[in-house]
Amino acid sequence: MELPFAEAYKIKMVEPVRRSTRDEREQWLKAAHYNMFQLKAEQVFIDLLTDSGTGAMSHRQWAAMMTGDESYAGARSFFELKDTVQAITGFERFIPTHQGRAAENVLFSALVRAGDVIPGNSHFDTTKGHIESRGATALDCTIDEARDTCLELPFKGNVDMQKLEQALAQYAEKIPFIIITITNNTAGGQPVSMENMKAVRCLANRYQKPVLFDSARFAENAYFIKMREDGYRHKTIKEIAREMFGYADGMTMSAKKDAIVNMGGFIATRRADWFEAAKNFCIPYEGYLTYGGMAGRDMAALAVGLDEGTEFETLETRIKQVEYLGRKLDEYHIPYQRPTGGHAIFVDALKVLSNVPKEEFPAQTLTIELYLEAGIRGCEIGYLLADRDPVTRENRFGGLDLLRLAIPRRTYTNNHIDVVAAALKNVFDRRETITRGVRIVKEAAYMRHFTVELELI
Ligand SMILES: *Cc1c(COP(=O)(O)O)cnc(C)c1O
């Protein structure tokens, strides 16, 4: 008999979670203005809001915390982290920041000007926020196939080379760099192929433009290259990662994802001009250059997390759990972005709640229903997140409207996943009866989904 798959770790510390009643959840959610970010964590049974900073650190990481050097300047933990980043990415210049968006803030303050255009595959929401708030444009050049949730493609996160070439030809002077997000979070945690990265690099060279990787889930991307792209089966994740970063000039990193820490981020680059310019913004925004918003102990845990997060067994355990949830949803015929991505399942809310008009935010409505059903907190990745068009101020109803179920690393068992699937099935079974959604009562100008206040219609 073939042995079943099991996690490549055992559990040493646990934290209780509490179930609640539907009545309690109705009250709590109303008080939270139907915004999942405004719930208290203790009002949640299974928290799939995000896989960011919510993973379980290993015993090696906790041990490393005790070795952190808390010197203001020149801390040993900084140099150890810098060496690890260089070993994994090949980038010799390194600036720590407190999280990924802080890396964007520091680097984009140096590189992005009003009127600029930054093409790439689907920009992440904070990335888009940092571009648009500077009066620049984030130009989405993802392949069209990514928008068809039923289509099974190995690298659905890819950049469309024709769209990119057109952008480069049209906006040549206005483009400070091209950005590739690995994995493509917004398109459903879908990977980008090595071939595609190489092609972007070649095209960028022709137009003499630098390439930046938004690298939060670069290790998951490397896992998919190993499993799906010809010629990589026998390479290690670390070898693949080194090759990937070889096609970039630099990276911004949210270490809260694939580096499995609760807080942390960085910029790394081979370009002296980027490094020198970014340094000037790190000091006022983040802190001195050898800590950039992180404690020494956090840098120590991050160095270990980067090493563990780029081990095959860590990634295999994680991605197989995401696939497990996908198979359950297949069993129940619930439509989601196919194939399953690296960090989450993205349920296609337009297909599930086809009776709820777009203007009433179907994915947010589905998110609400799932919470009321079983205390499971998912996250809308759809029309609320898409914000308004910065010029017309109209809602952007053009793209996908998804409920994201993000799986924290090393945190939940497959029993929890079974509960998630069953709860979603219950909502799915009564989908025809759900005909009205939500309306916005109050919203911010950028990144409104964090604070938006809603009411049921
Ligand atoms: C999470 C994330 C960011 C922002 O990082 P934070 O650590 O949350 O600030 C940027 N880009 C991508 C692709 C991400 O997933």
The ligand as a Gaussian input file, in Angstrom:
#p B3LYP/6-31G(d) Opt

LIG

0 1
 C        2.077000      40.813000       1.494000
 C        2.565000      41.331000       0.237000
 C        3.101000      42.614000       0.147000
 C        3.127000      43.581000       1.322000
 O        3.829000      43.067000       2.394000
 P        3.444000      43.393000       3.921000
 O        4.479000      42.636000       4.677000
 O        2.059000      42.902000       4.157000
 O        3.556000      44.839000       4.119000
 C        3.560000      43.039000      -1.078000
 N        3.499000      42.252000      -2.148000
 C        2.990000      41.008000      -2.102000
 C        2.944000      40.165000      -3.332000
 C        2.488000      40.509000      -0.909000
 O        1.969000      39.291000      -0.870000

